[in-house]
């Protein structure tokens, strides 16, 4: 009987440690829909490129200026699991920024790349106006990217660690002290150069509260 009680006590203590001291799991996070399928409430547009809602989808499209453009959450998010679906309607580069701030069309932070499959970089992590590429996925993983179809991107950010998945396949994982100190929004990007059109949907975040 004492052995059983000791075993139960250890399990309870482990559960307390996992949920109360910063270990981030799917179960101790609050789920929030960042895109309501109707309008851009909760988001701010930066730049002159096009961001609009049509048929329940969030769409970004290059404008006549063909410059960088961003759509950023009004709220800052620190530790979270972000999941979304994207479909590239044109051969252009984009990305999802985490813990980032935007001034005009200059962004400070870290981008999880969304690029054409031929680039073989979707899911990699790039630091804008800083160190550049921090990590790229194995080029062989480009096969997980479905060209012209809906793709599912998952990003987990917890402390110093950032991990990305594409269509259920792990792309990269990195631990970086500078990322850990970052503060800011989640932002979607339109790259400069024109010719970009991407559809987004099912943008959901699970935020760690402890």
C-alpha distance (Angstrom), angle and dihedral (degrees) to the residues before:
residue distance angle dihedral
X1 . . .
X2 3.82 . .
X3 3.81 89.2 .
X4 3.81 90.7 54.4
X5 3.83 91.8 48.2
X6 3.81 91.5 49.7
X7 3.81 89.7 50.6
X8 3.82 92.1 50.3
X9 3.81 91.1 46.9
X10 3.82 91.4 53.0
X11 3.81 91.1 50.3
X12 3.80 92.1 49.4
X13 3.80 91.6 49.5
X14 3.79 91.1 48.9
X15 3.80 90.5 51.2
X16 3.81 90.6 50.9
X17 3.79 90.7 50.2
X18 3.80 93.3 48.9
X19 3.79 95.5 48.2
X20 3.78 101.2 32.9
X21 3.78 107.7 40.4
X22 3.77 106.2 52.0
X23 3.79 105.4 -79.1
X24 3.78 103.8 141.0
X25 3.79 116.8 -142.8
X26 3.79 134.7 161.9
X27 3.80 89.9 -107.5
X28 3.82 100.2 55.5
X29 3.81 95.4 50.6
X30 3.80 131.2 94.6
X31 3.83 114.7 -126.2
X32 3.83 117.6 -134.7
X33 3.81 130.8 176.0
X34 3.81 106.3 -135.0
X35 3.82 94.9 -172.0
X36 3.81 118.0 49.4
X37 3.82 96.2 -164.4
X38 3.81 91.8 -122.1
X39 3.81 110.4 66.5
X40 3.80 143.9 -13.7
X41 3.80 97.1 -92.0
X42 3.80 109.3 152.7
X43 3.82 93.1 25.7
X44 3.80 134.9 90.9
X45 3.81 126.2 -150.8
X46 3.81 118.1 -135.0
X47 3.80 119.1 -165.6
X48 3.80 132.1 5.6
X49 3.80 100.1 -74.0
X50 3.81 119.6 113.9
X51 3.81 125.2 -90.6
X52 3.80 118.3 168.9
X53 3.80 144.8 144.4
X54 3.80 120.9 -116.2
X55 3.79 128.9 165.3
X56 3.79 91.5 -7.5
X57 3.81 91.5 -55.3
X58 3.79 129.7 115.4
X59 3.80 107.6 -131.2
X60 3.79 130.1 -167.7
X61 3.77 120.8 -167.4
X62 3.78 136.0 173.4
X63 3.80 114.2 -103.5
X64 3.79 130.1 -150.6
X65 3.81 92.4 -83.2
X66 3.83 91.0 59.9
X67 3.80 91.3 -152.0
X68 3.79 134.2 132.7
X69 3.78 115.9 -68.0
X70 3.80 133.7 -174.5
X71 3.77 138.8 -167.3
X72 3.79 109.1 -160.9
X73 3.78 134.0 -176.7
X74 3.78 114.1 -110.4
X75 3.78 88.4 -136.2
X76 3.79 126.1 69.2
X77 3.82 118.5 -125.4
X78 3.80 123.3 -162.2
X79 3.82 112.3 172.6
X80 3.78 116.4 19.6
X81 3.76 152.1 123.5
X82 3.81 111.2 -118.0
X83 3.79 122.0 -166.7
X84 3.80 127.8 -178.6
X85 3.79 143.2 151.9
X86 3.80 123.3 -126.4
X87 3.79 136.0 -178.2
X88 3.79 122.8 -167.5
X89 3.78 111.2 -139.9
X90 3.81 93.0 178.9
X91 3.80 136.1 30.5
X92 3.79 98.6 -95.9
X93 3.77 142.5 122.0
X94 3.80 126.5 -108.2
X95 3.77 139.9 147.1
X96 3.79 149.9 -173.4
X97 3.80 116.0 -106.3
X98 3.81 122.8 -153.3
X99 3.82 129.8 -161.6
X100 3.79 87.8 2.8
X101 3.80 139.7 146.0
X102 3.81 127.9 -155.7
X103 3.80 127.2 -148.7
X104 3.80 110.1 -175.0
X105 3.79 98.3 -45.0
X106 3.80 96.3 -32.6
X107 3.78 111.5 106.5
X108 3.79 127.9 -161.7
X109 3.79 115.7 -160.1
X110 3.77 144.1 47.3
X111 3.76 129.1 -43.9
X112 3.78 126.8 -153.5
X113 3.78 98.5 -150.8
X114 3.81 125.0 -118.4
X115 3.80 106.1 -174.2
X116 3.81 139.2 150.2
X117 3.83 111.3 -74.3
X118 3.82 90.9 -112.8
X119 3.82 89.1 65.2
X120 3.83 90.7 60.6
X121 3.81 91.1 -152.4
X122 3.82 105.6 103.3
X123 3.80 108.5 130.3
X124 3.80 93.7 24.9
X125 3.81 121.9 124.3
X126 3.81 122.5 -118.4
X127 3.81 127.4 -178.1
X128 3.81 109.4 -145.3
X129 3.80 118.2 -140.0
X130 3.80 88.6 1.7
X131 3.77 136.1 59.2
X132 3.81 96.4 -15.5
X133 3.78 116.7 -146.4
X134 3.81 111.8 22.1
X135 3.79 95.7 174.9
X136 3.81 137.2 -7.3
X137 3.80 125.7 -161.2
X138 3.78 121.3 -109.3
X139 3.85 104.2 -83.5
X140 3.81 88.7 -127.2
X141 3.80 88.7 67.7
X142 3.81 90.6 67.4
X143 3.81 86.1 89.5
X144 3.81 88.5 74.7
X145 3.82 90.3 65.0
X146 3.81 111.2 92.2
X147 3.78 108.5 -148.3
X148 3.81 115.1 -137.8
X149 3.81 91.9 3.1
X150 3.78 136.9 92.7
X151 3.80 113.4 -77.6
X152 3.80 127.5 -168.0
X153 3.80 118.0 -135.8
X154 3.79 123.3 -168.4
X155 3.79 124.2 -172.1
X156 3.80 125.1 -174.5
X157 3.79 118.4 -167.8
X158 3.80 118.5 -178.4
X159 3.77 121.4 159.0
X160 3.81 109.0 -53.2
X161 3.80 94.1 -12.8
X162 3.81 128.0 92.8
X163 3.81 122.9 179.9
X164 3.80 129.0 178.6
X165 3.80 133.6 -163.2
X166 3.81 129.6 -169.9
X167 3.80 117.5 -158.3
X168 3.79 90.0 -18.5
X169 3.81 95.2 -49.4
X170 3.80 120.4 115.4
X171 3.80 109.6 -118.6
X172 3.83 106.2 176.7
X173 3.77 142.4 -15.8
X174 3.79 124.7 -163.1
X175 3.78 137.4 173.6
X176 3.78 114.0 -154.0
X177 3.80 129.5 165.9
X178 3.81 93.3 -148.5
X179 3.82 91.8 54.6
X180 3.80 88.1 49.3
X181 3.80 90.7 58.2
X182 3.80 93.5 47.9
X183 3.81 122.6 117.9
X184 3.79 126.1 -170.8
X185 3.77 153.0 76.1
X186 3.76 136.8 -46.8
X187 3.81 108.4 -108.3
X188 3.79 135.8 -175.6
X189 3.79 117.1 -145.1
X190 3.79 139.7 -142.7
X191 3.81 108.6 -162.0
X192 3.79 120.4 -136.5
X193 3.80 121.6 -103.4
X194 3.79 100.8 65.5
X195 3.79 130.7 -113.3
X196 3.81 95.8 93.2
X197 3.79 126.4 134.9
X198 3.80 122.8 160.1
X199 3.78 132.1 169.0
X200 3.81 121.4 -147.6
X201 3.80 132.7 -169.8
X202 3.82 143.3 157.0
X203 3.80 93.6 39.5
X204 3.79 103.5 178.6
X205 3.79 130.9 165.5
X206 3.80 130.0 -164.6
X207 3.77 107.0 -158.6
X208 3.77 124.7 -159.6
X209 3.77 109.6 -130.4
X210 3.81 101.0 -173.7
